[in-house]
Amino acid sequence: MDNEVRLPQYGMGMSEAEILEWYVEEGDTVVEGADLLEIEAEKAREVLPAPATGTLKQIVAHPGEVVEVRALLGVIVSEDE
């Protein structure tokens, strides 16, 4: 099963964020809750955790890109596939 990594909304005024850095690369194994990527929103840096355990199949939003809240950032494929 594919698990989508999406940009959460941390505050009512937050509408977008810049992708700063992915801590893993496509093809890497990730564990649910582990640090996945860093973003900057409203002048604050946040680290997003992996929403599931599996393999990072695809990075959609790359460092330097500004994305809207709830935008697709990446896709994790569960290990049972």
C-alpha positions in Angstrom: 0.0 0.0 0.0 1.2 3.5 -0.8 1.4 6.0 2.1 1.4 9.6 1.0 3.6 12.1 2.8 1.7 15.4 2.7 2.5 18.9 4.1 0.5 19.3 7.4 -0.9 22.7 8.5 0.7 23.7 11.7 -1.2 26.9 12.3 -4.3 28.7 11.0 -2.3 31.2 9.1 0.0 28.6 7.4 -0.7 28.2 3.7 2.7 27.0 2.4 6.2 25.9 3.3 9.6 25.6 1.8 11.2 22.1 1.5 14.7 22.5 3.1 16.1 19.0 3.2 15.2 15.3 2.9 17.0 13.1 5.4 16.5 10.0 3.2 16.8 9.3 -0.5 14.4 7.4 -2.9 14.8 3.7 -2.3 15.8 4.1 1.4 13.9 2.2 4.1 12.1 4.5 6.6 10.5 3.7 10.0 7.3 5.3 11.1 7.9 8.3 13.3 11.6 8.7 12.2 12.7 12.1 10.9 11.9 12.3 7.2 12.4 15.9 6.0 12.8 19.4 7.2 10.6 22.3 6.1 10.4 26.0 6.9 6.9 27.5 7.4 6.2 31.0 8.8 9.9 31.5 9.7 9.9 28.3 11.8 11.7 25.1 10.9 9.9 21.8 11.5 10.9 18.2 11.0 8.3 16.0 9.5 8.2 12.3 10.7 7.6 9.4 8.4 3.9 8.5 8.5 4.6 4.8 7.9 7.3 2.1 7.8 8.4 1.1 4.3 10.5 2.3 1.4 10.6 5.9 0.1 9.4 5.2 -3.4 9.2 8.8 -4.7 10.2 12.3 -3.6 7.7 14.7 -5.2 8.7 18.0 -3.6 12.5 18.8 -3.7 14.6 21.2 -1.6 14.1 24.8 -2.5 10.5 24.3 -3.6 7.6 26.1 -1.9 4.5 23.9 -1.6 0.9 24.5 -0.4 -0.5 22.9 2.7 -1.6 19.3 2.1 0.5 19.1 -1.1 2.1 15.7 -1.8 5.7 15.6 -0.7 6.6 12.0 -1.3 5.3 8.4 -1.3 6.3 5.5 1.0 5.5 2.0 0.0 4.7 -0.5 2.8 7.1 -3.4 3.2 4.3 -5.9 2.6 4.1 -5.0 -1.1 
